[in-house]
Amino acid sequence: MTSRSNDASGPTPASAAQAVVLADRARRLLVGGMVGAHVLALPVLIGFAVADGARALVSGLFGLALVVFFHAVGQATQIRFAGSDPRTLMRASLLSYALRTALLGLAVVGWVNLPPESQARVNPMALSMVAAAAVVGWMVALVRTYSRLRIPVYDEPDAPARGVYDSASEITPAPGSRA
């Protein structure tokens, strides 16, 4: 792993090899979340489709598409900026989140402004329940996938840091000496 600078210039971006590893991890999280969302949402979608027909099917598919879009764009941002400076990654992630939530807000405003006959074409229970199942499925799969990534807990230092004891003799005072 590459060492990071802690001087006034701040942390440095990851090396090319580390960026590939980080992007691969983010891709695995994307795939895991996508699978989890579909595994949990599709049975709910089928249940609503059987109960209410095409109206519930289309509504549920729209709810699933909203969740997949929201989370996939977030993961795609993580993949794109995987090897960047941590501050750049944070800025990109926050900007992505702001844009995605603004789009969801616009969708709600659009829904509220639809005429009643258009709103009647949507099954709001199917839309919300499929979307909720997709979110839960995505998050559970994300946690499961993350726990299997085998990310090292720490990096071995390249050289001892200043002020760190190099041997036990520096920690334990000699007999008869004052500590």
HELIX and SHEET records of a PDB file:
HELIX    1   1 ALA A   16  ASP A   52  1                                  37    
HELIX    2   2 ALA A   54  ARG A   80  1                                  27    
HELIX    3   3 PRO A   86  VAL A  112  1                                  27    
HELIX    4   4 PRO A  116  GLN A  119  1                                   4    
HELIX    5   5 PRO A  124  SER A  147  1                                  24    
HELIX    6   6 ALA A  168  ILE A  171  1                                   4    
END                                                                             
